[in-house]
Amino acid sequence: MTSGISAPTTYGEVMFLEQHGPDTYVGVSPEYMWGRIYGGQVIAQGLWAAFQTVDEKFVPHSVHAYFIRGGTLDEPVRYEVDRLRNGRSFCTRAVVARQSGGAILNLSCSFHVAEQDAEVQTARIPLAPDPQDCRNIDEERWPWIMERRPLPSHPGAGQSMGWVRIVDPIDDDPRLHVCGLAFTSDAIQFNAARSLHPLQVPHERYQETFMGASLDHAMWFHRPMRADEWHLYQFDCHGLTGARGITVGNLFSPDGRHVATIAQEVLLRERRPQN
C-alpha cells in the first residue's frame, strides 16, 4: 500500500472510510494474494459510504452493482455518493468507486423505513452439514476477515453451497452487519458456473485454464442478521452463454431464516493459445 498507509487486516479496518469533502469517502484494501481488490469489499465499502448520507431510520433493501474494472491494491479507492432521492419511506443513492485508472464499480442502493406488515417465508434452507464439519479452504487465502466452508460442487450440478462468516466480532450496529453480508456475498457462486462448463479441471488449474471475474451483482435484504455468525449460501447457475454464467442464490441463517437473495453474472472465459 502506497502513501505510507498500512493495509487493513481486520473487517473493522476495511470498513473505515475517511471523508474527503461532501459525500466523498476514501478506503483502502488488504493485500490480497491474487493481486487485485476483492469485489465484495468494494460493494461493502460503497454501501457503507452510502450509509453515511442517509438517516439511521432507513435500512437497505437492495443493492445493484456493476464491476467495471479490477481494482489495484497499491492505491486507495474513492467513493463518490450521489443523493438521487430522499423520500419519506424510501431513499436512493448512487455510488461510483474510482481509482486513478477510472471507475472500478458503479453501485445503486435503495433504503426503506422498516414497516410492520405481513411476514411470510417460502424459501427453505437446504440440508447441509454444520460448518464445523466442513473443510476450511481459506487458511492461506483468507487468514483474516472472512472464513468460507464450501461444500463440493460436482461436475454438471450447476450448484454451489457453503458457509461463510466475518471472522472478527462486529459490534451491534446493524449497518455494519449488512455491509459484512455484502462483503461475503461474492465468495461462493463461481463453483455453480464452473461445474456446468464442459471443460472440467482440478481446482489448482482454474487460473491457468480460465479467466474469471464478477461482472454484475444484485442483493435483496430480507431480514436482520449478524455477519459475524455462520450463514449458508446456496446458488444455482441458470446456464452459460457467451463466456458468461448467471447465478441466483439464497442466504440462510443457521435457524433457517431467509436473510437475503443474491444474483450475479460471472465471466468464465476459457484461455486459448494466442496465434
C-alpha positions as CSV (number, residue, x, y, z in Angstrom):
1,M,0.0,0.0,0.0
2,T,1.4,3.4,-1.0
3,S,1.5,6.8,0.6
4,G,2.5,5.3,4.0
5,I,-1.0,3.8,4.6
6,S,-0.9,0.4,6.2
7,A,-3.0,-2.3,4.6
8,P,-6.0,-3.2,6.8
9,T,-6.0,-6.7,8.3
10,T,-9.5,-6.7,10.0
11,Y,-13.0,-6.1,8.9
12,G,-13.2,-3.0,11.1
13,E,-10.2,-1.5,9.4
14,V,-11.5,-2.3,6.0
15,M,-14.8,-0.5,6.8
16,F,-13.0,2.6,8.0
17,L,-13.6,5.3,5.3
18,E,-12.0,8.8,5.5
19,Q,-14.2,11.6,4.4
20,H,-12.7,13.7,1.6
21,G,-15.2,16.5,1.0
22,P,-19.0,16.4,0.7
23,D,-20.4,12.9,0.1
24,T,-16.9,11.6,-0.8
25,Y,-15.1,8.9,1.1
26,V,-11.8,7.0,0.7
27,G,-11.0,3.5,1.7
28,V,-8.0,1.1,1.4
29,S,-7.7,-2.6,0.7
30,P,-6.0,-5.6,2.3
31,E,-3.1,-7.1,0.4
32,Y,-5.0,-9.9,-1.3
33,M,-2.7,-12.7,-2.6
34,W,-4.3,-12.8,-6.1
35,G,-3.2,-9.2,-6.8
36,R,-6.4,-7.2,-7.1
37,I,-9.2,-5.9,-4.9
38,Y,-11.9,-8.4,-3.9
39,G,-15.2,-7.4,-5.3
40,G,-17.2,-8.0,-2.2
41,Q,-15.0,-5.5,-0.4
42,V,-15.8,-2.7,-2.9
43,I,-19.6,-3.4,-2.6
44,A,-19.3,-3.3,1.2
45,Q,-17.3,-0.1,1.3
46,G,-19.6,1.5,-1.3
47,L,-22.6,0.6,0.7
48,W,-21.0,2.0,3.9
49,A,-20.3,5.2,2.1
50,A,-24.0,5.5,1.1
51,F,-25.0,4.8,4.7
52,Q,-23.1,8.0,5.7
53,T,-25.6,10.0,3.7
54,V,-29.0,8.6,4.9
55,D,-30.8,8.9,8.2
56,E,-30.4,5.9,10.5
57,K,-34.1,5.1,10.3
58,F,-33.5,3.8,6.8
59,V,-32.2,0.3,6.1
60,P,-31.1,-1.0,2.7
61,H,-33.4,-3.4,0.9
62,S,-31.5,-3.8,-2.3
63,V,-28.1,-3.2,-3.9
64,H,-27.3,-3.3,-7.7
65,A,-23.7,-3.1,-8.9
66,Y,-21.5,-3.4,-12.0
67,F,-17.9,-4.3,-11.6
68,I,-16.3,-2.1,-14.3
69,R,-12.6,-3.0,-13.9
70,G,-10.4,-4.7,-11.4
71,G,-9.2,-2.5,-8.6
72,T,-5.5,-2.2,-7.9
73,L,-4.1,-2.8,-4.4
74,D,-1.4,-0.1,-4.5
75,E,-3.8,2.9,-4.1
76,P,-6.9,3.8,-2.2
77,V,-10.4,3.7,-3.6
78,R,-12.5,6.9,-3.7
79,Y,-16.3,6.5,-3.2
80,E,-18.5,9.4,-4.6
81,V,-22.1,9.3,-3.4
82,D,-25.0,10.9,-5.3
83,R,-28.1,11.5,-3.3
84,L,-30.6,10.6,-6.0
85,R,-33.8,10.7,-3.9
86,N,-34.9,11.4,-0.3
87,G,-38.4,10.3,0.4
88,R,-40.5,9.6,3.5
89,S,-40.4,5.8,3.1
90,F,-37.6,5.3,0.6
91,C,-34.3,7.0,-0.4
92,T,-31.9,6.1,-3.2
93,R,-28.2,6.6,-3.6
94,A,-25.7,6.0,-6.4
95,V,-22.0,5.4,-5.6
96,V,-19.1,5.4,-8.0
97,A,-15.9,3.8,-6.8
98,R,-12.8,5.3,-8.5
99,Q,-9.1,4.8,-8.7
100,S,-6.6,6.7,-10.9
101,G,-7.3,4.4,-13.8
102,G,-11.0,5.3,-13.7
103,A,-14.2,3.9,-12.2
104,I,-14.0,0.3,-10.9
105,L,-17.6,0.0,-9.6
106,N,-21.0,1.6,-10.2
107,L,-23.4,0.9,-7.4
108,S,-27.0,1.8,-6.7
109,C,-28.8,1.1,-3.4
110,S,-32.2,1.8,-2.1
111,F,-33.2,2.3,1.6
112,H,-36.5,1.7,3.2
113,V,-38.0,2.7,6.6
114,A,-38.9,-0.5,8.5
115,E,-42.6,-1.3,8.3
116,Q,-44.7,-3.8,10.2
117,D,-46.7,-5.9,7.7
118,A,-47.2,-9.5,6.6
119,E,-44.3,-11.8,7.3
120,V,-44.2,-14.8,5.0
121,Q,-41.2,-17.0,4.0
122,T,-41.4,-19.7,1.3
123,A,-37.7,-20.3,0.8
124,R,-36.4,-23.3,2.8
125,I,-32.8,-23.9,4.0
126,P,-31.3,-27.0,2.3
127,L,-29.8,-29.9,4.1
128,A,-26.2,-29.2,4.8
129,P,-23.5,-30.3,7.3
130,D,-22.6,-28.0,10.1
131,P,-19.9,-25.5,9.3
132,Q,-17.6,-27.2,11.9
133,D,-17.8,-30.4,9.8
134,C,-16.8,-28.7,6.6
135,R,-13.2,-28.1,5.4
136,N,-11.8,-24.6,5.8
137,I,-10.3,-23.7,2.4
138,D,-9.1,-20.3,3.4
139,E,-6.3,-20.9,5.9
140,E,-3.8,-19.4,3.3
141,R,-6.1,-17.3,1.1
142,W,-8.2,-15.7,3.9
143,P,-6.3,-15.9,7.1
144,W,-8.3,-12.8,8.3
145,I,-11.6,-11.0,7.8
146,M,-13.7,-13.8,6.2
147,E,-13.9,-17.6,6.5
148,R,-15.5,-19.9,3.9
149,R,-16.5,-23.5,4.3
150,P,-17.8,-24.5,0.8
151,L,-19.4,-27.9,0.0
152,P,-18.2,-29.8,-3.1
153,S,-19.8,-28.8,-6.4
154,H,-20.0,-31.9,-8.6
155,P,-19.5,-31.7,-12.4
156,G,-22.8,-30.9,-14.1
157,A,-24.6,-30.0,-10.9
158,G,-24.8,-26.3,-11.7
159,Q,-25.0,-25.6,-7.9
160,S,-22.7,-24.4,-5.1
161,M,-23.3,-24.1,-1.4
162,G,-21.2,-23.2,1.6
163,W,-21.0,-21.5,5.0
164,V,-19.4,-18.0,5.3
165,R,-18.8,-15.6,8.1
166,I,-16.8,-12.5,9.1
167,V,-14.1,-13.6,11.4
168,D,-13.9,-10.5,13.6
169,P,-16.6,-9.8,16.1
170,I,-18.7,-6.9,14.9
171,D,-20.5,-4.5,17.3
172,D,-24.3,-4.2,17.3
173,D,-24.5,-1.6,14.6
174,P,-26.9,-3.3,12.1
175,R,-25.4,-1.2,9.3
176,L,-22.0,-2.9,9.7
177,H,-23.6,-6.3,9.7
178,V,-25.4,-5.6,6.4
179,C,-22.1,-4.4,4.9
180,G,-20.5,-7.5,6.3
181,L,-23.1,-9.6,4.4
182,A,-22.3,-7.7,1.3
183,F,-18.6,-8.4,1.8
184,T,-19.2,-12.2,2.0
185,S,-21.6,-12.2,-0.9
186,D,-19.0,-12.5,-3.7
187,A,-17.5,-15.7,-2.4
188,I,-19.4,-18.9,-3.2
189,Q,-21.2,-18.6,-6.6
190,F,-18.3,-19.3,-9.0
191,N,-18.4,-23.0,-8.4
192,A,-22.0,-23.2,-9.6
193,A,-21.0,-21.9,-13.0
194,R,-17.7,-23.8,-13.2
195,S,-19.5,-27.1,-12.5
196,L,-21.5,-26.7,-15.7
197,H,-18.6,-26.0,-18.0
198,P,-17.8,-28.8,-20.4
199,L,-14.1,-28.4,-19.6
200,Q,-13.5,-29.7,-16.0
201,V,-10.1,-29.2,-14.5
202,P,-8.7,-29.6,-10.9
203,H,-9.1,-26.6,-8.7
204,E,-5.4,-25.8,-8.8
205,R,-5.6,-25.4,-12.6
206,Y,-8.5,-23.0,-12.7
207,Q,-6.4,-19.9,-13.0
208,E,-4.3,-21.2,-15.9
209,T,-7.4,-22.7,-17.7
210,F,-10.0,-19.9,-17.2
211,M,-10.2,-16.2,-16.9
212,G,-12.8,-15.4,-14.3
213,A,-14.4,-12.3,-12.9
214,S,-17.6,-11.0,-11.3
215,L,-19.5,-8.8,-13.8
216,D,-22.5,-7.5,-12.0
217,H,-24.1,-8.2,-8.7
218,A,-27.5,-7.7,-7.1
219,M,-28.7,-8.3,-3.5
220,W,-32.1,-8.0,-1.8
221,F,-32.0,-7.9,2.0
222,H,-35.0,-9.6,3.8
223,R,-34.3,-10.0,7.5
224,P,-31.8,-8.8,10.1
225,M,-28.7,-10.9,10.7
226,R,-25.3,-10.9,12.2
227,A,-22.4,-11.1,9.6
228,D,-20.0,-12.5,12.3
229,E,-22.1,-15.7,12.6
230,W,-22.2,-18.5,10.1
231,H,-24.7,-18.2,7.2
232,L,-25.4,-20.7,4.4
233,Y,-25.2,-19.6,0.8
234,Q,-27.0,-21.7,-1.9
235,F,-26.5,-20.9,-5.6
236,D,-27.9,-22.3,-8.8
237,C,-26.4,-21.4,-12.2
238,H,-29.1,-20.9,-14.8
239,G,-26.7,-21.5,-17.7
240,L,-23.6,-20.5,-19.6
241,T,-23.6,-18.4,-22.8
242,G,-21.0,-16.1,-24.4
243,A,-18.4,-16.9,-21.6
244,R,-20.9,-15.6,-19.0
245,G,-22.9,-17.5,-16.4
246,I,-25.8,-16.3,-14.4
247,T,-26.1,-17.5,-10.8
248,V,-29.0,-16.9,-8.4
249,G,-28.9,-17.8,-4.7
250,N,-30.4,-17.6,-1.3
251,L,-28.7,-16.9,2.1
252,F,-29.9,-18.5,5.2
253,S,-29.1,-18.1,8.9
254,P,-28.5,-21.4,10.8
255,D,-32.0,-21.4,12.2
256,G,-33.4,-21.3,8.6
257,R,-34.4,-17.7,8.3
258,H,-34.2,-16.4,4.7
259,V,-31.9,-13.5,5.1
260,A,-31.1,-12.4,1.5
261,T,-31.4,-13.2,-2.2
262,I,-28.4,-12.7,-4.5
263,A,-28.0,-12.7,-8.3
264,Q,-24.6,-12.4,-10.0
265,E,-23.4,-12.7,-13.6
266,V,-19.8,-14.1,-13.8
267,L,-17.3,-14.2,-16.5
268,L,-15.9,-17.7,-17.2
269,R,-13.7,-17.5,-20.3
270,E,-11.6,-20.3,-21.4
271,R,-8.0,-19.2,-22.0
272,R,-6.9,-20.1,-25.5
273,P,-3.4,-20.0,-27.1
274,Q,-2.5,-16.8,-28.8
275,N,-2.0,-17.1,-32.5
